[in-house]
Structure formats: structure tokens, C-alpha cells
Amino acid sequence: MSSEEVKNAQAGDRAETAATAAATSYPIAPGYTVNVRSGPGTSYAAIGSLQPGARVSIICQSPGTRVNGPYGTSNIWDCIGNGKFVSDAYVHTGSDGYVAPRCS
């Protein structure tokens, strides 16, 4: 395989991983309204909110402000859209770690 073919295969693998992560939706913690922020932390502006029972697709994840929530304490922030982040401590992913690629 040429170096160009290897690069194309790697790019395809990353795109497939991101598409798979985005295709999976995760529930917001029952009984909580969750702030959507413009970046991965509580110092970023709140630009909206998610109502209890909402589901989100995680595009990528980024480290940020540590938050205590119903699913533990986490510094992982889930990107749910262009410039839209929620704390992973309020999203039931079934994991204490990353479940999607890191945001670049």
C-alpha cells in the first residue's frame, strides 16, 4: 500500500469512528435540565439547555472543567454540535471515559 493509500485509509477510519459515535444517542440524566455551553467548561457562555429526557449524539469529546453530576465527577465535555458542549457528568454513556473521538 502506498503512503497515500495509507493516509486515505486512516482518514476513512477516523470518519467512520466519528460517524458511529454521532449515530449513537445518549440520554440526559432524568430530572435535570442541562446547560449547553459554547465550549468545554463552565466558564463558557450558556447558549441553551436540554430538557430532562432529551437524547444527544456525541460528535467528539474534550477535556474541560471538572463537574459533579448524577453520573459522577468528570472533566469530559461532549460536543453535541458545532460549538455546543454539555458536561459528560449529565449524559448516560455507560462509561467513565471517552466514548467518542477527541475533538481537534
C-alpha positions in Angstrom: 0.0 0.0 0.0 1.4 3.4 -0.9 1.7 6.2 1.7 -1.2 8.0 0.0 -3.4 4.9 0.3 -2.4 4.5 4.0 -3.4 8.2 4.7 -6.7 7.7 2.9 -7.5 4.5 4.8 -6.6 6.3 8.1 -8.8 9.2 7.3 -11.6 6.8 6.4 -11.2 5.1 9.7 -11.4 8.4 11.6 -14.5 9.4 9.7 -16.2 6.1 10.3 -15.4 6.3 14.1 -16.9 9.8 14.2 -19.9 8.8 12.2 -20.5 5.8 14.5 -20.2 7.9 17.6 -22.6 10.5 16.2 -25.1 7.9 15.2 -25.4 6.7 18.8 -27.6 8.9 21.1 -27.3 9.1 24.8 -29.9 10.2 27.4 -29.6 13.2 29.6 -30.0 12.4 33.3 -33.7 12.1 34.3 -34.9 15.2 36.2 -32.1 17.5 35.1 -32.2 20.5 32.8 -28.6 20.7 31.4 -26.9 23.8 30.2 -25.4 23.7 26.7 -22.2 25.8 26.6 -20.1 27.3 23.8 -17.0 25.4 24.9 -15.9 22.6 27.2 -16.3 24.2 30.6 -18.4 26.2 33.0 -16.6 29.4 32.1 -18.0 29.3 28.6 -21.3 31.0 27.9 -24.5 29.0 28.3 -26.1 29.1 24.9 -29.1 26.9 25.5 -30.4 24.0 27.6 -31.5 20.4 27.2 -34.7 19.3 29.0 -35.0 16.2 31.1 -35.3 13.1 28.9 -33.5 14.6 25.9 -31.1 12.5 24.0 -27.8 13.7 22.4 -25.5 12.4 19.8 -21.8 13.0 20.7 -19.7 14.2 17.8 -16.4 14.3 19.8 -15.3 14.8 23.4 -12.9 17.2 25.0 -11.3 17.7 28.5 -12.5 20.8 30.3 -13.9 22.0 33.7 -14.4 19.2 36.2 -18.2 18.9 37.0 -20.1 16.9 39.6 -23.3 15.4 38.3 -25.7 12.5 38.6 -23.2 10.2 36.7 -20.2 11.1 38.8 -17.5 13.7 38.6 -16.0 14.2 35.1 -13.8 16.7 33.2 -15.1 15.2 29.9 -17.3 17.5 27.8 -19.4 16.2 25.0 -19.6 18.1 21.8 -23.2 17.7 20.5 -23.0 20.2 17.6 -20.9 22.9 16.2 -19.8 24.9 19.3 -22.2 23.1 21.6 -20.9 21.3 24.7 -22.5 19.5 27.7 -20.8 18.0 30.7 -20.5 14.2 30.4 -21.4 14.0 34.1 -25.0 14.6 33.0 -25.0 12.2 30.0 -25.5 8.5 30.5 -22.9 7.0 28.2 -22.3 3.9 30.3 -18.6 4.8 30.7 -16.4 7.0 32.9 -14.1 7.5 30.0 -14.2 8.7 26.4 -16.8 7.1 24.1 -16.1 9.2 21.1 -13.0 10.7 19.4 -11.3 13.6 21.0 -12.2 17.0 19.5 -9.4 18.5 17.5 
